[in-house]
Structures are given as structure tokens and as C-alpha cells.
Amino acid sequence: MMEPEKVKETNSGVKKKGNWKNIADFSEKVEQALEGSADSDAIEKLSNWRPRREEAEGDIQKKTVDTAVIDENKLEQESNGMKEDLKEASKNAAQAGKKAAEKKNPEKEVAKASEDVARPFYSKIAQAFRNFENFVYRYVVLKFNPYYLDTDDFSVDMKSNGNGEYEMDVKVPDEETREELKKEFEDTG
């Protein structure tokens, strides 16, 4: 196995080649270097995504898929399942009917009933889409592309050269942040 290379500066950031341990250590140093200048949500995503010494390549693949697939949204989280949501919708529709019969405005109840009817269908569609997206990322996209993490503040990709050697490339669009990151690795490599 070859000696790990020093960190190389690129036009857009820094990159390093090495074995799993070298890349895990590099990614930890990148996280620490970006902590002062990148958004805390972006740093948290990097912290959750980056490779660790005790992990294997399959772990970074799973984390890449997890970060790439759309998250559950508010409607999905509020859903109590098809049966319960439809039961709630019929209660609201019945209340709207009563209000209309009393010549009162049933607008609020009709809107709530509509939302209750739509929620479980939307939830099931979004869940099916997420499962499809997960499949596509896991079995198609990552077969031909490196593992990656994209945030507004930086992007990181990591690829395996197949013989136990990896390469991680960190790209930072903000010039000031990029220069700070490069400075962190000037002496230490």
C-alpha cells in the first residue's frame, strides 16, 4: 500500500488520497476547519455524513443515500394513517354540513376536511416516491458516481479507487471560507 498523499489544494478547495483511516482523519479535520465559517446545519450534516475509522464503505453509501433522498414533510408527519385521517375528515365534513344547515359559514370545517382527506394520499405518494428515490440512488446513481454530500456552504465527494485507496474532494464556493480551509492544511497536510 502506498504512503498517503499530502492534502492538495484545488481551485475550489482541498482534496486528499489515502486509505480509509487517512480519509476518515482528513474528513474530521475538514469538519473542524469549517466549524467557524460554515453554517451550523451544514456542519451537522457533514458530521453525520463523514466517514469514521470504525465504519466501512457501506456505511458511507447508506449515509449518502439518506442525505440525498427527500425528507418527510409536515403533512406526512401529521398523518395518523389512512383510516384515522379519513375518519377525521368525515367528522369535519359532517360538522360543515351541520353549519351549512344552520346557515352558518362552514368554510373552516370544509378546509380542514379537505386537508384531512388529502393528507394520507399525499403521505402514501411521498413515501412511494422516497422509496423509489432511495432505490435509484442506492442501485443506480452510486454505482457510477462518488459518495457525496452537498450543502449551500460546501460539497464533499469521496470515491474509491477499488484497491483500498480513496479520494476525498472538498469544494467550497465562498472564497474567504475556501482560503481559510486551505490555510488549515498548508503546514499539516
VOVO-751901 format. One line per field, with one value per residue (C-alpha): x, z, y; residue in one letter. Coordinates in pm, whole numbers, always signed. Layout:
N
xx = (X / ...) .
zz = (Z / ...) .
yy = (Y / ...) .
r = (a / ...) .
END
This chain:
189
xx = (+0 / +126 / +206 / -85 / -51 / -48 / -358 / -367 / -512 / -753 / -916 / -1232 / -1097 / -883 / -853 / -667 / -594 / -528 / -665 / -989 / -816 / -642 / -967 / -1159 / -893 / -894 / -1273 / -1262 / -1002 / -1217 / -1516 / -1310 / -1167 / -1511 / -1679 / -1604 / -1708 / -1985 / -2350 / -2409 / -2668 / -2413 / -2152 / -2401 / -2474 / -2101 / -2053 / -2329 / -2215 / -1836 / -1654 / -1528 / -1238 / -1467 / -1704 / -1689 / -1763 / -2118 / -2186 / -2089 / -2305 / -2605 / -2539 / -2508 / -2844 / -3003 / -2887 / -2981 / -3337 / -3611 / -3708 / -4054 / -4251 / -4502 / -4810 / -4654 / -4551 / -4901 / -5070 / -5224 / -5269 / -5534 / -5811 / -5770 / -5727 / -6037 / -6235 / -6133 / -6224 / -6574 / -6623 / -6523 / -6743 / -7038 / -6972 / -6959 / -7295 / -7448 / -7314 / -7448 / -7790 / -7785 / -7698 / -7355 / -7028 / -6871 / -6552 / -6314 / -6460 / -6460 / -6095 / -5999 / -6190 / -6017 / -5677 / -5763 / -5868 / -5559 / -5304 / -5299 / -5295 / -5015 / -4829 / -4850 / -4742 / -4447 / -4346 / -4359 / -4153 / -3896 / -3866 / -3818 / -3563 / -3379 / -3364 / -3238 / -2963 / -2855 / -2852 / -2801 / -2655 / -2390 / -2276 / -2148 / -2078 / -1879 / -2033 / -2123 / -2269 / -2398 / -2479 / -2503 / -2168 / -1963 / -1976 / -1775 / -1731 / -1545 / -1463 / -1300 / -1020 / -1104 / -781 / -840 / -750 / -994 / -1000 / -1198 / -1253 / -1395 / -1527 / -1613 / -1783 / -1719 / -1369 / -1299 / -1409 / -1214 / -895 / -940 / -980 / -669 / -473 / -566 / -389 / -88 / +152 / -6 / -109) .
zz = (+0 / -89 / +153 / +198 / -7 / +145 / +116 / -224 / -291 / -581 / -737 / -541 / -213 / -97 / -166 / -32 / -135 / +111 / +282 / +480 / +803 / +624 / +467 / +796 / +971 / +685 / +694 / +1068 / +1018 / +741 / +976 / +1244 / +994 / +860 / +1202 / +1242 / +896 / +770 / +875 / +1180 / +992 / +717 / +976 / +1145 / +808 / +748 / +1097 / +1043 / +690 / +702 / +722 / +1055 / +1124 / +1269 / +969 / +632 / +279 / +301 / +587 / +377 / +93 / +325 / +467 / +114 / +15 / +338 / +279 / -90 / -51 / +28 / +393 / +535 / +523 / +766 / +609 / +629 / +989 / +1082 / +919 / +1154 / +877 / +610 / +837 / +1111 / +872 / +672 / +995 / +1100 / +753 / +777 / +1120 / +978 / +671 / +900 / +1107 / +786 / +682 / +1018 / +997 / +641 / +753 / +1028 / +760 / +916 / +719 / +711 / +540 / +823 / +854 / +475 / +454 / +745 / +595 / +258 / +427 / +624 / +304 / +110 / +386 / +379 / -2 / -22 / +251 / +66 / -263 / -98 / +79 / -250 / -421 / -139 / -167 / -542 / -498 / -237 / -481 / -766 / -553 / -397 / -706 / -994 / -903 / -656 / -889 / -1132 / -910 / -594 / -250 / -185 / +47 / -83 / +132 / +44 / +215 / +68 / -111 / -43 / -262 / -196 / -432 / -400 / -638 / -575 / -409 / -58 / -165 / -150 / -264 / -93 / -257 / -62 / -268 / -107 / -322 / -82 / -149 / +207 / +359 / +93 / +171 / +546 / +474 / +257 / +525 / +781 / +567 / +449 / +712 / +832 / +501) .
yy = (+0 / +342 / +623 / +868 / +1184 / +1528 / +1741 / +1906 / +2247 / +2277 / +2583 / +2508 / +2368 / +2076 / +1704 / +1406 / +1048 / +769 / +462 / +462 / +574 / +863 / +982 / +949 / +1161 / +1414 / +1446 / +1509 / +1786 / +1936 / +1942 / +2116 / +2365 / +2460 / +2490 / +2859 / +2969 / +2740 / +2725 / +2505 / +2293 / +2227 / +2129 / +1895 / +1730 / +1685 / +1547 / +1292 / +1201 / +1190 / +856 / +734 / +497 / +229 / +234 / +68 / +185 / +51 / +295 / +598 / +465 / +443 / +790 / +933 / +784 / +908 / +1265 / +1265 / +1134 / +1389 / +1422 / +1366 / +1687 / +1838 / +1673 / +1329 / +1379 / +1494 / +1196 / +942 / +690 / +648 / +521 / +784 / +1077 / +979 / +935 / +1287 / +1419 / +1274 / +1434 / +1772 / +1722 / +1636 / +1950 / +2155 / +2008 / +2097 / +2453 / +2491 / +2364 / +2628 / +2887 / +2945 / +2963 / +2610 / +2730 / +2629 / +2277 / +2223 / +2332 / +2104 / +1810 / +1865 / +1867 / +1553 / +1373 / +1482 / +1410 / +1028 / +1015 / +1267 / +1082 / +749 / +908 / +1083 / +761 / +567 / +838 / +834 / +454 / +483 / +763 / +553 / +260 / +481 / +637 / +309 / +88 / +328 / +667 / +547 / +269 / +532 / +833 / +907 / +930 / +1290 / +1549 / +1881 / +2184 / +2553 / +2614 / +2328 / +1997 / +1685 / +1383 / +1066 / +786 / +451 / +360 / -5 / -116 / +16 / +368 / +657 / +1016 / +1291 / +1627 / +1924 / +2216 / +2549 / +2816 / +3108 / +3242 / +3356 / +3023 / +2831 / +3023 / +2960 / +2588 / +2580 / +2766 / +2494 / +2234 / +2439 / +2312 / +1990 / +1825) .
r = (m / m / e / p / e / k / v / k / e / t / n / s / g / v / k / k / k / g / n / w / k / n / i / a / d / f / s / e / k / v / e / q / a / l / e / g / s / a / d / s / d / a / i / e / k / l / s / n / w / r / p / r / r / e / e / a / e / g / d / i / q / k / k / t / v / d / t / a / v / i / d / e / n / k / l / e / q / e / s / n / g / m / k / e / d / l / k / e / a / s / k / n / a / a / q / a / g / k / k / a / a / e / k / k / n / p / e / k / e / v / a / k / a / s / e / d / v / a / r / p / f / y / s / k / i / a / q / a / f / r / n / f / e / n / f / v / y / r / y / v / v / l / k / f / n / p / y / y / l / d / t / d / d / f / s / v / d / m / k / s / n / g / n / g / e / y / e / m / d / v / k / v / p / d / e / e / t / r / e / e / l / k / k / e / f / e / d / t / g) .
END
